[in-house]
Amino acid sequence: MVYVHYSLNSAPSDSALMEKLTAGLSADDGALVRRALEFVGPIYADNTLGTGEEISQHVIGMALIAAALRLDGGTRIAALLFAMHQMIPDAEDLIGREFGSDVARLVEGLHRLNGLRLVAATPSSGVRDVRTQREVLRKMMLAMAADMRVVLLRLASRTQTLRYYAEHPGPDGNEMARESLDIYAPLANRLGVWELKWEIEDLSFRFLDPDIYRQIARQLDEKRAERERFIADAIEILRKKCAAVGIKTEIYGRPKHIYSIWKKMRSKQIPLEQVYDLRAIRVIVDDVRDCYTVLGIVHEMWPPVTKEFDDYISKPKGNRYQSLHTAVIAWDQRPLEVQIRTWEMHEHAELGVAAHWRYKEGMRGRSRKDTYGDKVALLRELLSWREDIADGSHWVEQFKRAALDDTIYVLTPQGRVVDLPRGATPVDFAYHVHTELGHRCRGAKVDGVLTALNRPLESGQTVEIITVKQGGPSRDWLNPQLGYVRTSRARHKIKQHFTRLDESQMIAEGRTIVQRELQREGATQANIDELAERLGYTGADALFLAAARNELGQRAIQQALRGSEAAPEPTPEFVPRKSRAGGKSEGVLVLGMDKLLTQFGRCCKPAPPDRIQGYVTRGKGISIHRVECPNFMGMARLNPERVISANWGDDVLTQAHGGAAYPVDITVECEDRTGLLHDITEVLSRETINVTSVHTVSRNGTAHMHFTLEVTGVPQLQHALKLIGEIPSVLSTRRI
């Protein structure tokens, strides 16, 4: 398409231009289009867009595209008023007064869509890769537009920009072309607007790979005369055959699109001469029966190419495209593609959703509500399409996972698209962008207006987070009754913050406990890091944290300080086990020592299938510990000769031993609220888990609950911890 320069001041008097702009409109609608041209003339003057194109040229180009798509007068007027928002304040009100609320809504919707931009993905920004952003943006453009004409106008705007760049290359031409090929061409394909799709693809390809573009164009041009003679002969032969059986046809050669040709050459690894649709004709008939009759005539004259026939009439494409496609070997032994369709199918193939929209607008005897319902139904159908020309498989999979009803799309002030579950709040948005932004969030502006942090967001809104330099989240945000957070990501990050905050306080308490023990032992000069290593901890903080959580007993510290002989070993806890007729030892097998007394260490409370080892005690048999037990690791370092291999018996691992119960300790961190203990014990009761003891410590609104449970094994315990973690107000759960 050649870029044409128009003078906005003289446009209303340019009869040829006005004829194109008002084609198909009533006299009244045509007069409104003329008035819109006169209205914007002094406003736009000689102002330009960021691309360098004069605003007047851009809007006239958009309106001509809208006219070519046979869109209604209001849509063409909206195209002419496209840039009003950037020229004058309160543009929507002015447009509403001058041209009506329908046009004002179209311009406002177009203004919002035009504000969408892509940002480059950087490791530090938390932005997903640009390809994903493009896919989200494509979805958002459809989700935001309650009126599909807004999306068609956005496509018209991008097409006009590419036409301008083709004549006046800009510094960001490649970026514009890549975005157009990735977003706008597939969008046009989904809407079935083939003419725009092909033009966007070819113009974009011309920027991105100019050498290949020129090479294919040159090869096409070299064979143009020969190809045109062949097409003329094929048309004449087929027209006579159809007329002989009484079928009225219109037949013409189908234009070639360079990007489409290149894709076929690349995907099939073939030269230009072997592309089947390099020579192609299109046959248009009155009804479906004639389509199949013509197909029979074509196959009777010329042998069809195997696997090159598609019946899109009986099985339409996802975007409602219908036609018969076949490839045959013509009289010169070279391929010819033939497309056969009805006039109605042809109109939809050329105009896509625009044809459907015009059809619905033209129907009489339908209520406004019914018409709107049809549009919404069409929009949802478009969103469920399964075909995408440019790398759409990933997008299709995303759609299968996330329906429109469950997702909203909002913008950062920089134009980045953020997808969130429906019902998400500014707090969810902040944590999605960056954890620190969420922590320091103190307010939000939505579309420039201060908004409550627990107010649900809607698609298309621009969200700006108001922050403080330092600070953290509010515990109120975790209260489900207050509705501050909807996403699991935000809730997890908030819980994680308070867990870390409480850990620092507990480390301070643990330091006091350890220092008190050191004073009692007269070892105030002891090296804490060495003590921690001796007890199996990674460092001093881990040691202090274990002491504060009652995971580290006084005896373990004493033994690590005094040596192995100075303090008794941890008192083992006997777990009763049933005897078998064969007299074999149940539960734990100690390598090389059958029927030896085994006891479970009270300090770590192992349960199947924990990895375990034994420690030979003095007079009390073998004490069984989890391999990561700090007490065991400390004793093993001091007396490695007492460590002995141990494993669970097969009967235990298969739970065939009669369902023995094993005591385990867990800790639950949660917001201190009424009824929480009841909620936790109710979950445990449902899981048939016995609670033998509970100890609760509460500080600063946070409760730390320590439970001793009886479980059949670790799998049952892990399932219980998962269920407890899903209880409202629970921040974290773990086994001690």
Helices and strands as residue ranges (DSSP letters): G 11-13, H 15-21, H 27-44, H 55-68, H 73-80, H 84-87, H 91-99, H 101-114, H 130-144, H 148-167, H 173-179, I 180-184, H 185-190, H 194-208, H 210-222, H 224-244, E 250-253, H 258-268, G 272-274, G 276-278, E 280-285, H 288-301, E 304-311, E 324-329, E 335-342, H 343-351, H 353-362, H 368-383, H 393-401, G 404-406, E 407-411, E 417-421, H 426-433, H 435-439, E 441-446, E 449-451, E 463-467, G 475-478, H 488-520, H 528-534, H 540-548, H 554-562, E 572-573, E 588-590, E 598-601, E 612-616, E 622-626, H 630-638, G 640-642, E 643-648, H 650-653, E 662-671, H 676-686, E 690-699, E 702-711, H 714-725, E 730-735
